[in-house]
Amino acid sequence: MASQKNESIKTVGHNKFGFDSTVDVETLRSLYLTPVFVKDGSKVENVTGAPAKEYGSESTYDKATNAIQYTTIAKFPPVKLLPNSERKRILVTGGAGFVGSHLVDRLMLLGHEVTVLDNFFTGSRTTVSHWVGHPNFEMVRHDVVEPFLIEVDQIYHLACPASPPHYQYNAVKTIKTSFMGTLNMLGLAKRTKARFLITSTSEVYGDPEEHPQREDYWGHVNCIGIRACYDEGKRVAETLTYGYQRQDGVDVRVARIFNTFGPRMNPYDGRVVSNFIIQALKGEDMTVYGDGSQTRSFQYVHDLVDGLILLMNGDETRPVNVGNGDEFTILEFAEAVRDIVEKVQKDQGNPLAKRVNIIHKDLPSDDPQRRRPDTTRAKESLGWQPQWSVKQGIEEMVLYYASKLAKGEI
Ligand SMILES: NC(=O)c1ccc[n+]([C@@H]2O[C@H](COP(=O)([O-])OP(=O)(O)OC[C@H]3O[C@@H](n4cnc5c(N)ncnc54)[C@H](O)[C@@H]3O)[C@@H](O)[C@H]2O)c1
């Protein structure tokens, strides 16, 4: 596995296009790697080793009663003080989800006014609860298939379930969310003259016949398969987006996101990264579908957030692939996860008695064999490229899931 940068990364973000999105990694980490205390009899131990901060939350899990006590500390992390002319009113739909919550953290730390709109179908209030009560933050429970009125300058439209078990759970609702949700948010952008960014997906390329995939490839999608509710939903959402641009002059941005992983990913969403890490942490067999020769590329969530913010604030209005081009087989990936979990367990003083096995099961239907982004456009028009190696990202995610496991949440 190639790595973009091996030394530890101190800051994320860019200062470009008049929007400074630079933030310290340690500040971001303290929002998802919070101290977790486990009470076992009279012994109380900080199992994550995360240092206590004067802001953020803590929790204590009591093994005897299987109860968890949350402590909210009444100070928020420091946010930038922006002059009115620079402070934007930003709506993030799906802001309580995995990607959305990281975007919200970044926008809040940068000093903007952020409204999260979410129906909590796959997202959770806990992902952004550390901002509740902050004067720059608002959380609204709302379903995007219904119209929503608010005055905003920018809309990041993420609301849509993203993992196959969730988007297939109610396929018709997924299509409604993609179509009607996007229609409603574009209508809002038209009325308020807000800039609109939609998080589309590499799934618009289907099971591609071209590798790597460039933005001008039209895709190879099965319009009646089990993934179609998501793939075709996103394709029509893109069509609507460019319809509003051509007809109504709405200022639009389209990000085609490739597989992304990181802390706060729903542990039960059936995505390969979360499955592997949880199986390995629990000492269970790791399941590879098919022979494991199918390839994937994975990007770490902080890189994606960098890309989304650059795209929103730059001039590129064509679709832009945002993904990590490092391609490797699912089997290689499973082996890397196993090695990193073993390292973290050893560092934390609880190594597993024996190595977990990697086992194989049948491939689900319509599972693409290869998917890898061509990110030339992101590099040329946004000056963006991933800086996190997959291994660095997996280690962060293993620490996060290990703390969830310790407090009985997995
Ligand atoms: N994570 C990835 O690898 C990936 C890849 C490609 C595209 N994307 C896109 O990025 C966006 C975010 O994905 P994620 O991984 O954070 O998924 P997620 O499921 O964690 O987040 C989606 C959020 O949208 C909310 N939501 C769903 N339907 C809604 C509705 N009808 N009304 C209001 N809120 C609703 C959910 O509750 C959740 O908080 C999605 O649009 C997804 O298609 C993600």
Ligand as a Chemical Component Dictionary entry (heavy atoms), coordinates in Angstrom:
data_LIG
# 
_chem_comp.id                   LIG 
_chem_comp.type                 NON-POLYMER 
_chem_comp.pdbx_formal_charge   0 
_chem_comp.three_letter_code    LIG 
# 
loop_
_chem_comp_atom.comp_id 
_chem_comp_atom.atom_id 
_chem_comp_atom.alt_atom_id 
_chem_comp_atom.type_symbol 
_chem_comp_atom.charge 
_chem_comp_atom.model_Cartn_x 
_chem_comp_atom.model_Cartn_y 
_chem_comp_atom.model_Cartn_z 
_chem_comp_atom.pdbx_ordinal 
LIG N1  N1  N 0  -19.124 7.546  2.968  1  
LIG C1  C1  C 0  -18.857 7.264  1.716  2  
LIG O1  O1  O 0  -17.980 6.457  1.421  3  
LIG C2  C2  C 0  -19.602 7.983  0.596  4  
LIG C3  C3  C 0  -19.265 7.676  -0.729 5  
LIG C4  C4  C 0  -19.935 8.316  -1.755 6  
LIG C5  C5  C 0  -20.898 9.255  -1.473 7  
LIG N2  N2  N 1  -21.208 9.537  -0.195 8  
LIG C6  C6  C 0  -22.289 10.517 0.047  9  
LIG O2  O2  O 0  -21.958 11.366 1.126  10 
LIG C7  C7  C 0  -23.140 11.676 1.875  11 
LIG C8  C8  C 0  -22.934 11.329 3.341  12 
LIG O3  O3  O 0  -22.642 9.952  3.462  13 
LIG P1  P1  P 0  -22.271 9.289  4.875  14 
LIG O4  O4  O 0  -21.272 8.234  4.603  15 
LIG O5  O5  O -1 -21.966 10.346 5.851  16 
LIG O6  O6  O 0  -23.637 8.561  5.214  17 
LIG P2  P2  P 0  -24.504 8.571  6.554  18 
LIG O7  O7  O 0  -25.576 7.570  6.361  19 
LIG O8  O8  O 0  -23.608 8.432  7.742  20 
LIG O9  O9  O 0  -25.092 10.044 6.561  21 
LIG C9  C9  C 0  -26.258 10.419 5.871  22 
LIG C10 C10 C 0  -27.053 11.349 6.772  23 
LIG O10 O10 O 0  -28.232 11.762 6.067  24 
LIG C11 C11 C 0  -29.356 11.620 6.941  25 
LIG N3  N3  N 0  -30.542 11.379 6.106  26 
LIG C12 C12 C 0  -30.821 10.299 5.333  27 
LIG N4  N4  N 0  -31.994 10.462 4.722  28 
LIG C13 C13 C 0  -32.473 11.680 5.109  29 
LIG C14 C14 C 0  -33.664 12.402 4.831  30 
LIG N5  N5  N 0  -34.604 11.912 4.019  31 
LIG N6  N6  N 0  -33.816 13.627 5.424  32 
LIG C15 C15 C 0  -32.885 14.143 6.257  33 
LIG N7  N7  N 0  -31.744 13.478 6.569  34 
LIG C16 C16 C 0  -31.548 12.268 5.992  35 
LIG C17 C17 C 0  -29.000 10.445 7.823  36 
LIG O11 O11 O 0  -29.732 10.388 9.030  37 
LIG C18 C18 C 0  -27.513 10.680 8.061  38 
LIG O12 O12 O 0  -27.289 11.533 9.157  39 
LIG C19 C19 C 0  -24.291 10.922 1.215  40 
LIG O13 O13 O 0  -24.957 11.796 0.323  41 
LIG C20 C20 C 0  -23.587 9.841  0.431  42 
LIG O14 O14 O 0  -24.329 9.446  -0.694 43 
LIG C21 C21 C 0  -20.588 8.918  0.861  44 
# 
loop_
_chem_comp_bond.comp_id 
_chem_comp_bond.atom_id_1 
_chem_comp_bond.atom_id_2 
_chem_comp_bond.value_order 
_chem_comp_bond.pdbx_ordinal 
LIG N1  C1  SING 1  
LIG C1  O1  DOUB 2  
LIG C1  C2  SING 3  
LIG C2  C3  SING 4  
LIG C2  C21 DOUB 5  
LIG C3  C4  DOUB 6  
LIG C4  C5  SING 7  
LIG C5  N2  DOUB 8  
LIG N2  C6  SING 9  
LIG N2  C21 SING 10 
LIG C6  O2  SING 11 
LIG C6  C20 SING 12 
LIG O2  C7  SING 13 
LIG C7  C8  SING 14 
LIG C7  C19 SING 15 
LIG C8  O3  SING 16 
LIG O3  P1  SING 17 
LIG P1  O4  DOUB 18 
LIG P1  O5  SING 19 
LIG P1  O6  SING 20 
LIG O6  P2  SING 21 
LIG P2  O7  DOUB 22 
LIG P2  O8  SING 23 
LIG P2  O9  SING 24 
LIG O9  C9  SING 25 
LIG C9  C10 SING 26 
LIG C10 O10 SING 27 
LIG C10 C18 SING 28 
LIG O10 C11 SING 29 
LIG C11 N3  SING 30 
LIG C11 C17 SING 31 
LIG N3  C12 SING 32 
LIG N3  C16 SING 33 
LIG C12 N4  DOUB 34 
LIG N4  C13 SING 35 
LIG C13 C14 SING 36 
LIG C13 C16 DOUB 37 
LIG C14 N5  SING 38 
LIG C14 N6  DOUB 39 
LIG N6  C15 SING 40 
LIG C15 N7  DOUB 41 
LIG N7  C16 SING 42 
LIG C17 O11 SING 43 
LIG C17 C18 SING 44 
LIG C18 O12 SING 45 
LIG C19 O13 SING 46 
LIG C19 C20 SING 47 
LIG C20 O14 SING 48 
# 
